[in-house]
Amino acid sequence: MKTRINVSLDEETVKRLKEKASEKHTTVSQWITDRVWEEKEEEKKAKKGSED
């Protein structure tokens, strides 16, 4: 299930988010979601690497 959240951002930040999403051919919402989960995967890999 998806939930809507409201975030206040300055105009320059909104512009940058739209640019980044456009580069990936996705929506701003999807771009943010992808970055959050990408970061989580990097954390898992770093943790796994430190255990070796």
N, C-alpha and C positions, 0 to 999 in steps of 0.2 A: 504494500500500500504506500502511496506517495503522500507526503504532507507538504503543504505550502508554508514557507517561512518568509518573513519580511526582513530585509537587510537594507540599511541606509548606507549608501556609498556616494562619494563625490563623483562629479561628472567625468573626471579623468580616469578614475578607476573603472567606471562603467564602460567607457570607451575602450580601455585596455582589455577588459573582459570580453567585449564583443569582438575585438580584433583577434584575440587568442582563440575564441570559439570558431570564428570564421576560418582561421588557418586550419583548423581540424575538421571543418565541415560539419559542425555540430551546434547545438544550442548552448547558451551560456550555462544553463542548468546542468546539462550533460557534461560540459567541460569541467565544471566544478566537481561534480560527482566523480568523474574519471580521475581527477587530480587527487582527491581524498583517498580513493581506493588504491591508486598507484603508490602513494606515500605509505599506505598500510603494507603493501606488498614489499616495498623496499625495507621497511622496518623488520618484517619477517625474515627476509634474506640476510639482513645484517645480524639479527639475533642468531640465526642458524649458523652463519659463518663464524661467529664468536664462540660457538659451542664446540666447533671442530678442533 
